[in-house]
């Protein structure tokens, strides 16, 4: 005797929303003014504010995303503020 087939249907893959690449600037507080780009060949992440022109770059790895570079920028700014 064979088993009964289960009535459970296979579930499709869940689509993830893409992560953001535009963020709020820490210096001028304009929303979606900072754009983040990652150069995968040079392994460098770039941030630039469209409004105030603030720029920052940091080394990245193969798993880095734009949000990771933005959080590193926030951490670097906080560290500079603690020193002052």
Buried (B, 14 or more C-beta within 10 A) or exposed (E): EEEEEEEEEEEEEEEEEEEEBEBEBBEBEEEEBBBBEBEEEEEBBBBBBBEBEBEBBBEBEEEBBBEBBBEBBEEEBEEEEEEE
